[in-house]
Amino acid sequence: MVVTYGEAVNAHHTTRERAAVPGAASLETVPVRRAPLLARVTAELASTMDAEVAADRLARLLVPALADWCVITLVDDEEPRPERRHLRDIASRHADAALRPAVAEYAAARIAALSDHSFLVGAMQRGEPVEVRAGAVDALKGVLRPGRVHDLVDLLDPTWLTVLPLVRAGRTVGALSLFGSSRGAPTGDELTTLRQVAGAAALALDNARLYRQQRDVAEALQRALLTEPVQPDDLEVVVRYRPAGESTQVGGDWYDAFLQPTGTTMLVIGDVAGHDIEAASVMGQLRSMLRAIAVTTDEGPASVLSRLDAAMRALRITTPATLVVARLEQTAAERERGVTRVRWSCAGHLPPMVVTPDGTVHALDGRSHGPLLGIVPDSRRAESEITLERGSTLVMYTDGLIERRDRDLRAGLGELRRALTRVGRDELDALCDALVAELPAGVGEDDVALVAVRLHEQDADPAPEGAVSP
């Protein structure tokens, strides 16, 4: 049913009555010039999962092919009653470039100005197109509250309008509002084409909605797992996480920084294979188990990794992961000397980098490089150790920071070293921002996790022998 206003006010045309209208035919009889339009709409909308991008593409395809100007509306929430749902005009277009700012202003203002009996809400409630085939200026003013929006209607001067709801699986996800000023109202063929376009648009926008929901849930899960790091005295700890923007924004990369019972600081960077909810789930398990092992045993990096391997085997966790665990230790004598020892063990992960106070950069390769977690659960884990002066910076990262399709890991490590030579003595926040902005591939290739620690000056009070502080 199409609800038509104008010269035939409140006349309701049933599907059977419309079939008697010349040109109200099936898609097969749509003129050839319409068929390519439908193909383009389907292709353009299927190639993006961003609702705003899809709506903008749709507006450019509809104008001027089927209307002089248009506005595309999206439903932003899950409230089932259309009149109570949050509507948002997300795209607009006018065939006349000079009038595009006016259409954009109209789109920004009209939702707030809608009356309860507006054409937009009516079409969405009934799930059927609404047409005003003549006198559209007066008709629009009749359903819009007075104000600036009335002036814009006068300026845009539509002679007709058509509102088509975007319905997918019984759910209205938005609407198309089309207007004409210099052309006649849609013919039967054109209205049939518009219905087909609306179907394709509804599918694309609903997919974008579902994708957005999955992405938001996944990102919330990831952020919940990646908690704020500990900030011991005389240490500055900065972390960064950047999801792969074109995925569901969740993966297996993680960082961690926490204290063991004796006061030692434990640092972790890891990467579970995969970029999906399963990888994030395994990541959460490994992170929690590693924390529990490190806190309850107070053991060093190699022992913690060995116990984590054993736990994975016992729980039949078979997803492999790379990992570096580092511990900052300091005796009273070392404190007096102004140095801190770093002990670390690596399970197939990229080597941490150190920037010394004079700006020298070197990788912590050592003898601690062992197999990935979950691959050889009985393997013995080794440790390496280095002594760092106060003012040194330790940087741990996942492969998303340095790996690209157009460069291998060796080249990426070289670029990281050069970047740290340039920014390694900057403020730690600025250093991390620079690395994440400059080194990774474009958003969408891989997640990036990063933890950086700077050793600041300490007071002269010695720590108890064997304790670790920072």
C-alpha positions in Angstrom: 0.0 0.0 0.0 1.2 3.5 -0.9 -0.2 6.4 1.1 -0.6 9.4 -1.3 -1.2 13.0 -0.3 -1.7 16.1 -2.5 -4.3 16.3 -5.2 -5.8 13.0 -4.1 -5.5 13.6 -0.3 -5.4 10.5 1.9 -6.2 8.2 -1.1 -4.9 4.7 -0.3 -3.6 2.7 -3.3 -3.5 -1.0 -2.8 -1.0 -3.2 -4.5 -3.8 -4.4 -6.9 -4.8 -0.9 -7.8 -1.2 0.1 -8.4 -0.8 -2.8 -10.8 -3.4 -1.2 -13.0 -1.3 2.0 -13.2 0.7 2.0 -16.5 4.3 1.2 -15.8 3.8 -0.3 -12.3 5.6 -3.4 -13.4 8.0 -6.0 -11.9 11.7 -5.5 -11.9 12.1 -7.4 -15.1 10.2 -4.6 -17.0 12.1 -1.7 -15.4 13.7 0.2 -18.2 17.3 -0.7 -19.0 18.6 2.6 -17.6 17.2 1.5 -14.2 18.8 -1.9 -14.1 22.4 -0.6 -14.0 21.4 1.7 -11.2 20.1 -1.2 -9.1 23.3 -3.1 -9.8 25.5 -0.1 -8.8 23.5 0.4 -5.6 23.9 -3.3 -4.6 27.6 -3.3 -5.4 28.4 0.1 -3.7 26.5 -0.7 -0.5 27.8 -4.3 -0.2 31.4 -3.1 -0.3 31.3 -1.2 3.1 30.2 -2.0 6.6 30.1 1.6 7.6 26.5 3.0 7.7 27.6 6.6 7.1 29.7 5.6 4.1 26.9 3.4 2.7 24.3 6.2 3.1 26.5 8.8 1.4 27.1 6.4 -1.5 23.4 5.8 -1.8 22.6 9.5 -1.8 25.0 10.1 -4.7 23.4 7.2 -6.7 19.8 8.4 -6.1 20.5 12.0 -7.0 20.0 13.0 -9.8 19.0 9.6 -11.1 15.6 9.4 -9.3 15.3 12.7 -7.4 16.5 16.3 -7.3 17.5 15.9 -3.7 17.3 13.4 -0.9 17.8 12.7 2.8 18.7 9.3 4.3 17.6 8.5 7.9 19.0 5.8 10.2 17.5 4.3 13.3 20.2 4.4 16.0 18.8 2.1 18.7 16.8 -1.0 19.4 13.5 0.5 20.7 10.8 -1.5 18.9 8.3 1.4 18.7 9.3 3.6 15.8 7.9 6.8 17.3 10.2 6.4 20.3 13.3 5.3 18.5 16.2 7.7 17.9 16.3 8.8 14.3 19.3 10.4 12.7 19.6 11.9 9.2 23.1 10.6 8.2 23.3 11.6 4.5 21.9 14.1 2.1 22.5 15.2 -1.5 21.2 17.8 -4.0 21.7 17.8 -7.7 22.6 21.5 -7.5 25.9 21.9 -5.7 24.9 25.4 -4.6 21.9 24.0 -2.7 23.8 21.1 -0.9 24.5 23.2 2.2 20.8 24.0 2.4 19.9 20.3 2.2 22.5 19.5 4.8 21.1 22.2 7.1 17.6 20.9 6.5 18.8 17.3 7.4 20.4 18.5 10.5 17.2 20.3 11.7 14.3 18.3 10.5 14.3 15.4 13.0 13.9 17.8 15.9 11.2 19.7 14.1 9.0 16.7 13.2 5.5 16.6 14.4 3.8 13.4 15.6 2.0 13.0 12.2 5.0 13.5 10.0 5.4 11.6 6.7 8.7 10.1 7.9 7.3 8.6 11.1 4.1 7.5 9.3 6.1 5.7 6.6 8.2 4.0 9.2 5.3 3.0 11.4 3.3 1.5 8.5 6.2 0.0 6.7 4.9 1.5 3.4 5.9 4.4 1.2 4.2 7.7 1.6 3.9 10.1 -1.4 3.0 13.8 -1.7 2.6 14.2 -5.5 1.8 17.9 -5.5 2.0 20.8 -3.1 5.0 19.4 -1.2 6.0 22.8 0.3 2.8 23.3 2.2 2.6 19.6 3.1 6.0 19.7 4.6 5.4 22.8 6.6 2.2 21.2 7.9 4.2 18.4 9.6 7.3 20.5 10.7 7.3 22.8 13.7 7.8 26.5 12.7 11.3 27.8 12.6 14.4 27.8 10.4 13.4 24.5 8.9 10.4 26.3 7.2 12.7 28.8 5.6 14.8 25.9 4.3 11.7 24.2 2.8 10.9 27.5 1.0 14.4 27.7 -0.3 14.6 24.1 -1.5 11.0 24.4 -2.9 10.1 20.8 -3.5 7.0 20.1 -5.6 6.7 16.4 -4.6 8.2 14.0 -2.0 8.3 10.3 -1.5 9.3 8.6 1.8 10.3 4.9 1.7 10.9 2.9 4.9 13.9 0.7 4.9 12.6 -2.6 6.3 14.8 -5.7 6.8 13.4 -8.9 8.4 10.4 -7.1 9.8 12.5 -4.4 11.4 12.6 -0.8 10.1 16.2 0.3 10.1 15.8 3.7 8.4 14.1 5.6 5.6 14.7 7.3 2.2 13.2 10.8 1.7 13.3 11.9 -1.9 12.2 15.2 -3.3 11.7 16.8 -6.7 11.7 20.4 -7.8 12.4 20.4 -11.5 11.1 17.0 -12.4 7.8 15.1 -12.1 6.8 12.7 -9.3 8.0 9.1 -9.7 6.3 7.0 -12.3 5.2 3.5 -11.5 8.5 2.1 -12.9 10.5 4.5 -10.8 8.6 3.7 -7.7 9.2 0.0 -8.4 12.9 0.8 -8.8 12.9 2.8 -5.5 11.4 -0.2 -3.7 14.2 -2.3 -5.0 16.7 0.3 -4.0 15.2 0.5 -0.5 15.5 -3.2 -0.1 19.2 -3.2 -1.0 19.7 -0.2 1.3 17.9 -1.9 4.2 20.0 -5.0 3.9 23.2 -2.9 3.8 22.3 -0.7 6.8 21.1 -3.6 8.9 24.3 -5.5 8.2 26.2 -2.3 9.2 24.1 -2.2 12.4 24.9 -5.8 13.3 28.5 -5.3 12.5 28.6 -2.2 14.7 27.0 -4.1 17.6 29.5 -6.9 17.3 32.4 -4.4 17.0 31.2 -2.5 20.1 30.8 -5.6 22.2 34.2 -6.9 21.0 35.9 -3.6 21.7 34.3 -3.4 25.2 35.6 -6.9 25.9 39.0 -6.0 24.8 39.1 -2.7 26.8 37.8 -4.5 29.9 40.7 -7.0 29.6 43.3 -4.4 29.0 43.2 -2.6 32.3 45.3 0.4 33.4 48.9 -0.6 34.3 50.4 -0.3 37.7 52.4 2.9 38.4 55.1 2.2 40.9 57.2 4.9 42.5 60.1 6.0 40.3 58.7 4.2 37.3 56.5 5.6 34.5 54.5 3.0 32.6 52.6 3.9 29.4 50.5 1.6 27.3 48.8 1.8 23.9 46.3 -0.5 22.1 45.1 0.2 18.6 42.6 -2.3 17.2 42.5 -3.3 13.5 39.9 -0.9 12.4 38.3 -2.9 9.6 38.0 -6.1 11.7 35.6 -6.6 14.5 38.1 -4.6 16.6 39.1 -7.5 18.8 42.0 -9.8 18.8 44.6 -11.6 20.8 47.1 -8.7 21.5 47.5 -7.7 25.1 49.8 -5.9 27.5 50.0 -6.0 31.3 51.9 -4.4 34.1 51.4 -5.4 37.8 53.3 -5.9 41.1 54.3 -9.2 42.6 54.1 -9.7 46.4 57.7 -8.6 47.0 57.2 -5.4 45.1 58.8 -6.4 41.9 57.2 -5.0 38.7 56.2 -7.6 36.1 55.7 -6.5 32.5 53.9 -8.6 29.9 53.3 -8.3 26.1 51.6 -11.0 24.2 49.8 -12.0 21.0 47.4 -14.9 20.6 47.0 -16.3 17.1 43.9 -15.0 15.4 41.8 -11.8 15.1 38.4 -12.8 16.5 36.4 -13.4 19.6 38.1 -16.8 20.1 41.5 -15.1 20.1 40.3 -12.5 22.6 38.8 -15.3 24.8 42.1 -17.2 24.8 44.0 -14.0 25.5 41.8 -13.3 28.5 42.4 -16.8 29.9 46.2 -16.6 29.4 46.3 -13.1 30.9 44.4 -14.2 34.0 46.4 -17.4 34.5 49.7 -15.6 34.1 48.7 -13.0 36.6 47.6 -15.6 39.1 50.8 -17.7 38.6 53.1 -14.6 39.0 51.3 -13.2 42.0 50.9 -16.5 44.0 54.4 -17.9 43.3 56.4 -14.6 43.1 58.7 -16.5 40.6 60.7 -15.0 37.8 59.8 -14.8 34.1 61.1 -18.2 32.9 59.3 -20.1 35.7 56.1 -18.2 35.1 56.2 -19.1 31.4 56.8 -22.8 32.2 53.9 -22.9 34.6 51.7 -21.2 32.0 52.7 -23.7 29.4 51.7 -26.5 31.8 48.4 -24.9 32.6 47.6 -24.6 28.9 48.3 -28.3 28.4 46.1 -29.2 31.4 43.2 -27.1 30.2 43.7 -28.2 26.6 44.2 -24.7 25.3 45.8 -25.4 21.9 45.8 -21.9 20.4 49.4 -20.8 20.1 50.6 -17.5 21.5 53.8 -15.4 21.6 54.8 -13.7 24.8 57.5 -11.8 26.6 57.6 -11.6 30.4 60.0 -9.1 32.0 60.7 -8.3 35.7 62.3 -5.3 37.1 64.5 -6.1 40.1 66.7 -4.1 42.4 68.8 -4.7 45.5 69.7 -2.1 48.0 73.2 -1.9 46.5 71.8 -1.5 43.0 69.6 1.3 44.3 72.6 3.1 45.7 74.3 2.7 42.3 71.2 4.0 40.5 70.6 0.9 38.3 67.9 -1.7 37.9 68.1 -5.2 36.6 65.7 -6.5 34.0 65.2 -10.2 33.8 63.1 -11.5 30.8 62.0 -14.6 29.1 60.6 -14.8 25.6 58.2 -17.3 24.0 58.5 -16.8 20.3 57.9 -13.0 20.6 59.7 -10.0 19.1 62.6 -8.7 21.2 62.0 -5.8 23.6 64.0 -2.6 22.8 65.9 -0.4 25.2 66.8 3.2 24.9 69.7 4.2 27.2 69.9 7.7 28.7 72.3 8.8 26.0 69.9 7.7 23.3 71.5 4.5 22.3 69.0 1.9 21.1 69.5 -1.9 21.3 67.3 -5.0 21.1 67.1 -7.5 24.0 67.8 -10.7 22.1 69.7 -12.6 24.7 69.4 -16.4 25.2 65.9 -16.3 26.4 64.2 -16.8 23.0 62.1 -20.0 23.3 59.2 -21.6 21.4 55.7 -20.2 21.3 53.3 -21.0 24.2 51.2 -24.1 23.6 53.6 -25.6 21.1 56.2 -27.5 23.2 54.6 -27.5 26.7 57.5 -29.3 28.4 60.2 -27.1 26.9 62.6 -25.4 29.4 62.4 -21.7 29.5 65.5 -19.6 29.7 66.1 -16.1 31.1 68.3 -13.2 30.2 69.3 -10.3 32.3 70.5 -6.8 31.7 71.3 -3.9 34.0 69.8 -0.5 33.1 70.7 3.0 34.4 68.0 5.3 35.6 66.6 7.3 32.7 66.6 4.2 30.5 63.4 3.2 28.6 62.2 -0.3 27.9 59.7 -0.8 25.0 57.7 -4.0 24.5 55.3 -4.4 21.5 53.4 -6.8 19.3 54.1 -7.4 15.6 51.3 -5.1 14.4 53.7 -2.2 15.3 56.3 -3.2 12.8 54.9 -5.7 10.3 53.3 -4.7 7.0 52.4 -6.4 3.8 55.1 -4.4 2.1 58.0 -5.0 4.5 59.3 -8.0 6.5 60.0 -8.2 10.2 63.7 -7.5 9.8 62.9 -4.3 8.0 60.3 -3.4 10.5 62.7 -3.9 13.4 65.1 -1.6 11.6 62.5 1.1 11.3 61.5 0.7 15.0 65.2 1.2 15.9 65.5 4.3 13.8 62.3 5.7 15.2 63.5 5.1 18.8 66.8 6.8 18.0 64.8 9.8 16.9 62.1 10.0 19.7 63.5 7.7 22.4 64.2 10.5 24.8 60.9 12.3 24.3 58.3 12.3 27.0 57.0 8.8 27.3 53.5 9.6 26.2 54.8 11.4 23.1 57.2 8.6 22.4 54.4 6.0 22.3 52.1 8.2 20.3 54.8 8.7 17.7 55.5 5.0 17.4 51.8 4.1 17.0 51.2 6.9 14.5 54.3 6.4 12.3 55.2 2.7 12.3 52.2 0.4 11.8 50.5 -0.3 8.5 47.2 1.5 7.9 44.3 0.8 10.3 42.8 -2.5 9.4 45.9 -4.7 8.9 46.6 -5.8 12.5 46.2 -5.0 16.1 48.9 -3.1 17.9 49.8 -3.4 21.6 52.6 -1.5 23.3 54.0 -1.1 26.8 56.8 1.3 27.6 58.6 1.8 30.9 60.9 4.6 31.9 63.2 4.4 34.9 63.2 7.7 36.7 65.6 8.9 39.4 65.2 7.5 42.9 65.8 9.0 46.3 68.8 7.8 48.4 66.8 5.6 50.9 67.9 2.1 50.2 65.3 -0.6 49.7 65.5 -3.8 51.8 68.1 -6.3 50.5 66.5 -8.6 48.0 63.4 -6.5 47.6 62.5 -4.9 44.4 61.3 -1.7 43.8 60.5 0.1 41.9 
